[in-house]
Amino acid sequence: MLRTHTCGELTKKDLKKEVQLSGWVQVRRDHGGIIFIDLRDRYGLTQVVFDPKHNKQAHQDAEHLGREYVITVTGKVRERLPGMANPKMHTGEIEIIVDALTLLNTSEIPPFEIDEKPTNEDLRLKYRYLDLRRNTMQQRLLIRHQAAQAVRSYLSKQKFMEIETPILVKTTPGGARVFKAPSRIHPGRFYSLPESPQLYKQLLMVAGCDRYFQLARCMRDEDLRQDRQPEFTQIDLEMSFVDQEDIFVIGEHMMKEVFSVVGKTVPKKFQRMSYHEAMSTYGSDKPDLRFDLPLKDVSSVVKHAQFSIFTSVIDKGGVVYCLNAKNCASFSRTDIEQLIELAKTYHLQGLAWMKVTKQGLESSIVKYFPAPVQEQLIKHLDAKEGDLLLFAAEQFEKAVTALGQVRLHLGDKLGLMDKEKLAFCWIVDFPMFEWNEDESKWQAKHHLFTMPQNPDELEKNPANVKGKLYDLVLNGVELGGGSIRIHRRDIQERVLKVIGLEYEEAEKTFDFLLTAFKYGAPPHGGMAIGFDRLVALMCGINDIREVIAFPKNKNMENPMDGSPQPWTDAFMKEMQLKINVVK
């Protein structure tokens, strides 16, 4: 070994020890002929001292060191001089007086400082191996590692088996675009890269594996954003002979184990909320419960007003919802216009508003609201002097979604979100079907293999059918979700008929899964948690690129290795393919 200790472990208990350290030169300082170097490795920093009076040769060697040179030093641990200790460093009370220096490698001047100063993102990604040297990035990768170990340890104790599923698979209809890989052996034929292990983990249940999990690599050819990458990791699990509640127990206990890695305590039992309640109260199926500001349906109140914008929407089957922005009546017209513009980006025509004053409601539209209607509004919304009432009138989903985004904006603007709080929530009772206006037919809202809660409604009214579906939400972020699967042919046939598909037609697409179900499939269900999102939240951030070692940029490119790259003529010939780029 080229070291006896790491650069982050020596303290006063090690005084007078002969040690050997190896690492990178973080900073070099020359103070009156004595050279001080902060030596860095993954574990921390140690100050090493080159004093010509102590060892002239080591001092001469140190004069030529530059930033990011790789060195080994041998010396003795001593206490820093009075007043020179650094309480912010674990090693801040000691230093190494160097007896010998070995240069292991030189370095060109890095394109940016290896410290915590903000750096251009593309530059960071181009030189990711340098960016990862920073302490912040090392800590995030360590948390990711520890979280993965916590998952494996917990699920293994619960008798889950870790089993890998294929990366080269058959394409089946799903919710995302998939990447394709050409086959050399079978010219003109392609594998798909899996968007998830969904069908294969169900096959493992048919195979009698009972409890499966893996930290699965998934690939989706989708536009990128902060919480999305073309390749990502899921905590994927499936269980036999269970129902929804059993999976909730596993999920909650697993979160407890994972968050203990960063010293955080999760609630003993997570809140439950129906899809409809989440949408109607918070305007989102992934509500941020760290602050209040609920939405309220005021349709029954304002329908008695003479405000035609509201009454015409209600007459057409729409709704009017209100958000009582507490203590926001002091907002300027510019502030309110910003909220209106935000609502418009979510397909709303605009927002109506009223301020609550000592004299009552104040707005250009108040004249259309008789005094009894105003009184009812104030009571229904628990409005107090100083509040700002924001109204959205539209079809239900558009109205609440836009107002929900305004709520999130206000929560951030007003500092209402408790950054330390872990607000977990299960969203349940999702609709199984939604009406496709363009094709005039029902379609699955999630996927075709979800067990309905109330199968008696399948033929009567598909709109009323709720699925055994669930999402796990944390602080307004959907961590993941899952469902109890259909394992019986008779129920599967009925579900398929709702969307106008015969079982035999489905068999052509999902042949290997539905064939397997003929051989005694057990009741089963599972879930998948976005591991990158989970780790990001553990680190107190939202951008998953910050917890992935080598992510892609916003254009789905890797500035470091230059991917994606053009195919060579030799490769195309070997694969018996031609490229015709459509512009």
C-alpha positions in Angstrom: 0.0 0.0 0.0 1.2 3.5 -0.8 -0.5 4.9 2.4 -0.9 3.9 6.1 -3.9 6.3 6.5 -6.3 8.3 4.4 -6.3 12.0 4.2 -9.5 12.3 6.3 -8.8 10.2 9.4 -5.8 11.5 11.4 -6.5 13.5 14.6 -4.8 14.4 17.9 -5.0 10.8 19.0 -2.4 10.1 16.3 0.2 12.6 17.5 3.9 11.5 16.9 2.8 8.6 14.6 5.0 7.9 11.5 2.5 7.9 8.6 2.4 7.7 4.9 -0.4 9.5 2.9 -1.2 9.6 -0.8 -3.4 11.9 -2.7 -3.8 15.0 -4.9 -2.4 18.5 -4.2 -5.4 20.6 -3.5 -3.7 23.8 -2.5 0.0 24.8 -2.3 1.0 27.8 -0.1 4.5 29.1 0.5 4.8 31.0 3.8 8.2 32.4 4.3 10.1 29.5 2.9 7.9 26.9 4.6 5.5 25.1 2.1 2.1 24.0 3.2 0.0 21.7 1.0 -3.6 20.5 1.5 -3.4 16.9 0.4 -6.8 15.5 -0.7 -8.3 12.1 -1.3 -11.8 10.8 -1.2 -11.9 10.8 2.5 -10.8 14.4 3.2 -7.9 16.8 3.5 -4.7 16.8 5.6 -2.3 19.6 5.8 1.3 18.6 5.1 4.3 20.8 5.9 7.7 21.0 4.1 10.2 22.8 6.3 13.8 23.1 4.9 15.1 23.1 8.5 13.4 19.7 9.0 14.2 18.1 5.6 15.9 20.2 2.9 15.4 17.6 0.1 11.7 17.1 0.7 11.3 20.9 0.7 13.1 21.3 -2.6 11.0 18.6 -4.1 7.8 20.3 -3.0 8.8 23.6 -4.7 7.9 22.1 -8.0 4.5 20.7 -7.1 1.3 22.0 -8.9 -2.4 21.7 -8.4 -3.7 18.1 -8.8 -0.2 16.6 -8.8 -0.4 13.1 -7.3 2.0 12.5 -4.5 2.9 10.3 -1.5 4.4 11.8 1.6 6.0 10.2 4.6 6.3 12.0 7.9 5.2 12.4 11.5 1.9 13.7 12.9 2.2 16.8 15.0 -0.2 19.3 16.5 -0.8 22.6 14.7 0.6 25.8 16.2 -1.7 27.7 18.7 -4.4 29.6 16.8 -3.8 27.7 13.5 -6.3 24.8 14.0 -9.2 24.6 11.6 -12.3 23.4 13.4 -14.2 22.9 10.1 -11.9 20.0 9.2 -11.8 16.6 10.9 -8.0 16.7 10.6 -7.9 20.4 11.5 -5.9 20.1 14.7 -3.0 18.2 13.2 -0.5 18.4 10.3 2.2 16.2 8.9 5.8 17.3 9.0 7.2 15.7 5.9 10.4 13.6 5.8 10.1 12.3 2.2 8.1 13.2 -0.9 7.4 10.9 -3.9 5.9 12.3 -7.0 3.5 9.8 -8.5 2.2 11.9 -11.4 2.0 15.4 -12.7 -1.1 17.2 -13.9 -2.0 19.8 -16.4 -3.7 22.9 -15.1 -7.4 21.8 -14.6 -10.0 23.6 -16.6 -11.7 24.6 -13.4 -10.9 24.7 -9.7 -11.5 21.4 -7.8 -13.5 23.1 -5.1 -17.1 24.0 -4.4 -17.3 27.2 -6.5 -20.1 27.2 -9.2 -18.8 26.0 -12.6 -20.4 25.9 -16.0 -22.4 22.7 -16.3 -21.2 21.6 -19.8 -17.6 22.1 -18.6 -18.4 19.9 -15.5 -19.8 17.2 -17.7 -17.0 17.3 -20.2 -14.4 16.8 -17.4 -16.7 14.8 -15.2 -13.8 12.8 -13.8 -12.4 16.1 -12.4 -15.9 17.3 -11.2 -16.3 14.0 -9.3 -13.1 14.8 -7.3 -15.0 17.5 -5.5 -16.0 16.7 -1.9 -19.7 17.4 -2.6 -19.8 14.9 -5.5 -17.8 12.3 -3.5 -20.3 12.6 -0.7 -23.3 12.2 -3.0 -21.8 9.1 -4.6 -21.1 7.7 -1.1 -24.8 8.4 -0.1 -25.9 6.6 -3.3 -23.7 3.6 -2.4 -25.0 3.5 1.1 -28.6 3.8 0.0 -28.1 0.9 -2.4 -26.6 -1.2 0.4 -29.5 -0.3 2.7 -32.0 -1.4 0.1 -30.2 -4.7 -0.6 -29.8 -5.4 3.2 -33.5 -4.7 4.0 -35.0 -6.6 1.1 -32.7 -9.6 1.6 -33.8 -9.8 5.2 -37.4 -9.9 3.9 -36.6 -12.9 1.8 -36.4 -11.2 -1.5 -34.0 -12.6 -4.1 -31.9 -10.2 -6.3 -32.4 -11.4 -9.8 -31.2 -9.7 -13.0 -33.6 -9.4 -16.0 -32.6 -9.0 -19.6 -31.3 -5.8 -21.2 -31.9 -6.9 -24.8 -35.6 -7.6 -25.0 -38.7 -7.6 -27.2 -40.6 -4.4 -27.7 -44.0 -4.3 -26.1 -46.4 -1.3 -26.0 -45.6 0.8 -23.0 -45.7 4.4 -21.8 -42.3 5.5 -23.2 -40.2 5.5 -26.4 -37.6 2.8 -26.3 -34.0 2.6 -27.6 -33.3 0.0 -30.3 -30.2 -2.2 -30.8 -29.7 -3.9 -34.1 -28.9 -7.6 -34.3 -25.8 -8.6 -36.4 -26.8 -12.3 -36.4 -30.4 -11.5 -37.6 -30.1 -8.6 -40.1 -33.0 -6.2 -40.1 -34.1 -7.3 -36.6 -33.7 -5.2 -33.5 -33.7 -5.7 -29.7 -35.3 -3.1 -27.5 -33.5 -1.8 -24.4 -36.0 -2.1 -21.5 -37.9 0.9 -20.2 -38.5 -1.3 -17.1 -38.4 -5.0 -16.1 -42.2 -5.1 -15.8 -43.1 -8.2 -17.8 -40.0 -10.1 -16.7 -40.6 -9.6 -13.0 -44.1 -10.8 -13.5 -42.7 -13.9 -15.2 -40.5 -14.5 -12.1 -43.7 -14.6 -10.0 -45.2 -17.3 -12.4 -41.8 -19.0 -12.0 -42.4 -19.3 -8.2 -39.6 -17.0 -7.1 -42.1 -15.4 -4.7 -40.1 -12.3 -3.9 -37.8 -10.6 -6.4 -35.9 -7.3 -6.5 -33.1 -5.6 -8.4 -31.5 -2.2 -8.8 -32.6 -2.3 -12.4 -31.1 -0.2 -15.2 -33.9 1.3 -17.4 -33.7 3.1 -20.7 -36.2 5.6 -22.2 -35.9 7.7 -25.3 -37.7 10.7 -23.7 -37.0 14.4 -23.6 -34.8 15.3 -20.6 -35.4 17.4 -17.5 -34.0 17.7 -14.0 -35.5 14.4 -12.8 -35.2 12.4 -16.1 -32.3 10.8 -17.9 -32.2 8.4 -20.8 -30.8 5.7 -18.6 -31.6 5.5 -14.9 -32.0 3.1 -12.0 -35.1 1.7 -10.3 -35.5 -0.2 -7.1 -37.7 -2.8 -8.7 -39.6 -5.4 -6.7 -42.4 -7.9 -7.1 -44.2 -10.1 -4.5 -46.5 -13.1 -4.8 -49.6 -13.8 -2.7 -50.0 -10.2 -1.5 -52.3 -7.3 -1.8 -51.8 -3.5 -1.8 -51.3 -3.2 2.0 -48.4 -5.7 2.0 -46.5 -3.7 -0.5 -47.1 -0.5 1.4 -45.6 -2.1 4.5 -42.5 -3.1 2.6 -42.2 0.3 0.9 -42.5 2.3 4.2 -40.0 0.1 6.1 -37.6 0.3 3.1 -37.8 4.1 3.2 -37.0 4.1 6.9 -33.8 2.0 6.3 -32.7 4.2 3.3 -33.2 7.5 5.1 -31.3 6.3 8.2 -28.2 6.6 5.9 -28.5 10.4 6.1 -29.7 10.4 9.7 -33.3 11.3 8.9 -36.4 9.8 10.5 -39.4 9.0 8.4 -43.0 8.9 9.7 -44.0 5.5 11.1 -47.0 5.4 8.8 -47.3 7.3 5.5 -50.4 9.4 4.7 -52.9 7.9 2.3 -54.8 10.0 -0.2 -57.0 9.2 -3.1 -56.2 10.4 -6.6 -59.3 12.6 -6.6 -58.6 14.1 -3.2 -55.0 14.9 -4.2 -56.1 16.6 -7.4 -59.0 18.5 -5.9 -57.1 19.6 -2.8 -53.6 20.2 -4.1 -54.0 20.3 -7.9 -51.5 17.5 -8.3 -51.3 13.7 -8.1 -47.9 14.2 -6.5 -48.8 16.8 -3.8 -46.2 18.6 -1.8 -47.6 18.3 1.8 -44.9 20.3 3.5 -47.2 23.3 3.5 -50.9 24.0 3.5 -52.7 26.3 1.0 -55.4 23.8 -0.1 -57.6 24.4 -3.2 -61.4 24.5 -2.6 -64.3 23.9 -5.0 -66.5 27.1 -4.9 -68.7 26.1 -7.9 -71.8 25.8 -5.6 -71.2 29.3 -4.3 -70.3 31.3 -7.3 -73.0 29.8 -9.6 -75.4 32.2 -7.8 -73.3 35.2 -9.0 -73.8 37.2 -12.1 -70.2 36.7 -13.3 -70.8 35.1 -16.8 -67.2 33.7 -17.0 -67.9 31.5 -14.0 -71.5 30.6 -14.7 -70.9 29.7 -18.3 -68.1 27.3 -17.3 -70.4 25.7 -14.7 -73.2 25.3 -17.2 -70.9 23.4 -19.5 -70.0 20.9 -16.7 -66.9 22.7 -15.6 -65.8 23.9 -12.1 -64.6 26.9 -10.3 -61.8 26.3 -7.8 -60.2 28.9 -5.5 -56.9 29.1 -3.7 -56.8 31.3 -0.6 -53.3 32.8 -0.7 -53.0 33.7 3.0 -51.6 37.1 3.8 -50.9 37.9 0.1 -53.3 40.8 -0.3 -50.3 43.1 -0.4 -49.2 41.6 -3.7 -48.9 44.2 -6.4 -50.7 44.1 -9.7 -47.4 42.9 -11.3 -47.1 40.1 -8.7 -50.7 39.0 -9.5 -50.0 39.2 -13.3 -47.1 36.8 -12.8 -49.4 34.3 -11.2 -51.9 34.7 -14.1 -49.2 34.1 -16.7 -48.1 31.0 -14.8 -51.6 29.6 -14.9 -51.8 30.3 -18.6 -48.8 28.1 -19.2 -50.9 25.2 -17.8 -53.7 25.7 -20.4 -55.9 28.1 -18.3 -57.4 31.3 -19.9 -56.4 33.2 -16.8 -57.1 33.7 -13.1 -59.8 35.9 -11.5 -58.8 37.4 -8.1 -60.2 39.3 -5.1 -58.4 40.8 -2.1 -59.9 40.5 1.4 -60.0 43.9 3.1 -61.6 45.5 6.2 -64.5 46.6 4.0 -64.9 43.1 2.5 -63.9 41.8 -0.9 -62.1 44.1 -3.3 -61.6 43.5 -7.1 -62.9 44.7 -10.4 -65.2 41.7 -10.6 -66.7 42.1 -7.1 -69.7 44.1 -8.5 -70.9 40.9 -10.1 -71.1 39.1 -6.8 -74.1 39.9 -4.6 -73.5 40.5 -0.9 -74.8 37.1 0.2 -72.5 35.3 -2.3 -69.5 37.3 -1.0 -70.4 36.3 2.5 -70.7 32.7 1.5 -67.3 32.9 -0.2 -65.6 34.4 2.8 -67.0 31.7 5.1 -66.4 28.8 2.7 -62.8 29.8 2.2 -62.1 30.8 5.8 -60.9 34.1 4.3 -59.4 36.7 6.6 -58.3 40.3 6.1 -55.1 40.4 4.1 -55.8 37.2 2.1 -55.7 37.0 -1.7 -58.3 34.8 -3.4 -57.4 33.3 -6.8 -60.0 31.6 -8.9 -59.7 29.1 -11.8 -62.7 28.3 -14.0 -62.4 25.4 -16.4 -62.9 21.7 -16.8 -61.9 20.0 -13.5 -58.4 18.7 -14.4 -57.3 21.9 -16.2 -58.6 24.1 -13.4 -57.0 22.3 -10.5 -53.7 21.5 -12.3 -53.1 25.2 -13.1 -54.1 26.3 -9.7 -51.9 23.6 -8.2 -48.9 25.0 -10.0 -49.7 28.5 -8.6 -49.9 26.9 -5.2 -46.4 25.4 -5.6 -45.1 28.8 -6.8 -46.5 30.6 -3.8 -45.1 27.9 -1.4 -41.6 28.5 -2.8 -42.0 32.3 -3.1 -43.3 32.7 0.5 -40.9 30.2 2.0 -43.6 27.9 3.2 -41.8 24.6 2.5 -40.0 23.1 5.5 -36.8 22.0 3.9 -36.1 19.4 6.7 -39.5 17.8 6.6 -40.1 14.4 4.9 -43.8 14.5 3.8 -44.4 11.0 2.4 -47.8 10.1 0.9 -49.4 7.1 -0.9 -51.7 8.2 -3.7 -54.3 5.5 -4.3 -57.6 4.9 -6.1 -56.4 5.9 -9.5 -58.9 5.7 -12.4 -58.2 2.6 -14.5 -59.4 4.2 -17.8 -59.6 7.6 -19.5 -61.6 8.6 -22.5 -59.7 9.3 -25.7 -61.6 12.1 -27.4 -59.6 11.8 -30.7 -60.4 8.1 -31.1 -63.7 8.0 -29.2 -62.8 5.1 -27.0 -61.5 4.2 -23.6 -57.9 3.6 -23.0 -55.8 2.4 -20.0 -54.7 5.2 -17.9 -51.6 3.2 -16.7 -51.2 -0.3 -18.1 -53.4 -3.2 -19.2 -52.5 -5.6 -16.5 -53.7 -3.7 -13.4 -56.3 -5.4 -11.2 -59.5 -3.4 -10.9 -60.8 -2.7 -7.4 -64.4 -2.9 -8.6 -64.6 -5.3 -11.6 -68.4 -5.2 -11.5 -68.2 -1.8 -13.1 -66.1 -2.8 -16.1 -69.1 -3.3 -18.4 -71.4 -0.8 -16.7 -69.3 2.4 -16.4 -65.6 2.2 -17.1 -65.2 5.8 -15.8 -66.1 4.5 -12.3 -63.5 1.7 -12.2 -60.6 2.3 -9.8 -57.4 0.3 -10.2 -55.3 -1.3 -7.5 -52.7 1.3 -8.4 -50.5 3.4 -6.1 -47.8 6.0 -6.3 -45.3 6.9 -3.5 -44.8 10.7 -3.3 -42.2 12.6 -1.2 -42.2 16.4 -0.9 -44.0 16.8 -4.2 -41.9 14.3 -6.1 -43.2 11.0 -7.4 -40.7 8.5 -6.2 -42.4 5.7 -8.0 -45.4 3.5 -8.0 -46.9 0.1 -8.8 -50.0 -2.0 -8.8 -51.5 -5.3 -8.0 -51.5 -7.2 -11.3 -54.3 -9.2 -13.1 -53.5 -12.9 -12.8 -56.8 -14.4 -14.1 -57.7 -14.7 -17.7 -61.4 -13.9 -17.2 -60.7 -10.5 -15.6 -58.0 -9.8 -18.2 -60.4 -10.4 -21.0 -63.0 -8.0 -19.5 -60.4 -5.3 -19.1 -59.2 -5.7 -22.7 -62.7 -5.5 -24.0 -63.2 -2.1 -22.3 -60.5 -0.7 -24.6 -61.8 -2.6 -27.6 -59.1 -5.3 -27.7 -59.7 -9.0 -27.8 -57.6 -11.3 -25.7 -56.3 -13.1 -28.8 -55.1 -9.7 -30.2 -53.3 -8.9 -27.0 -51.6 -12.3 -27.0 -49.9 -11.4 -30.3 -48.2 -8.5 -28.6 -47.7 -9.9 -25.0 -47.5 -13.5 -26.1 -44.8 -14.7 -23.7 -46.5 -13.1 -20.7 -50.1 -14.2 -21.4 -48.9 -17.7 -22.4 -47.1 -17.9 -19.0 -50.3 -16.9 -17.2 -52.0 -20.1 -18.6 -49.9 -22.1 -16.2 -51.1 -21.1 -12.8 -50.0 -17.5 -12.2 -50.2 -16.5 -8.5 -51.8 -13.2 -7.3 -48.9 -10.8 -7.4 -48.0 -7.1 -7.3 -45.1 -4.8 -6.9 -43.6 -1.4 -7.3 -40.6 0.5 -8.7 -38.9 3.4 -7.0 -36.8 5.9 -8.9 -33.4 5.4 -7.2 -31.8 8.5 -8.7 -34.7 10.7 -7.6 -34.6 9.1 -4.1 -30.9 9.7 -3.7 -31.3 13.3 -4.9 -33.9 14.0 -2.3 -31.7 12.4 0.3 -29.0 14.9 -0.7 -31.5 17.8 -0.5 -31.5 18.5 -4.3 -33.8 17.8 -7.2 -31.4 17.4 -10.2 -30.7 13.7 -10.6 -27.6 14.5 -12.7 -25.9 15.5 -9.5 -26.2 11.9 -8.1 -25.3 10.0 -11.3 -21.6 9.5 -12.0 -21.7 10.0 -15.7 -25.1 11.6 -16.8 -26.1 13.1 -20.1 -26.7 16.8 -20.7 -30.0 18.5 -21.6 -29.5 17.5 -25.3 -29.1 13.8 -24.3 -25.3 14.0 -25.1 -22.3 13.1 -23.1 -19.7 16.0 -23.6 -17.0 13.8 -22.1 -17.1 10.7 -24.4 -18.8 12.4 -27.4 -21.8 10.1 -27.5 -24.0 9.6 -29.4 -21.6 9.1 -32.3 -22.2 8.5 -36.0 -22.3 5.0 -37.2 -19.2 4.0 -39.3 -19.6 2.6 -42.8 -18.0 -0.6 -41.7 -20.5 -1.0 -38.9 -23.4 -0.4 -41.2 -22.1 -2.9 -43.6 -21.6 -5.5 -40.9 -25.2 -5.0 -39.7 -26.5 -4.9 -43.2 -28.2 -1.5 -42.6 -28.6 1.8 -44.4 -29.3 5.2 -42.9 -31.9 7.5 -44.5 -32.1 10.6 -42.3 -35.5 12.3 -42.8 -35.2 16.1 -42.4 
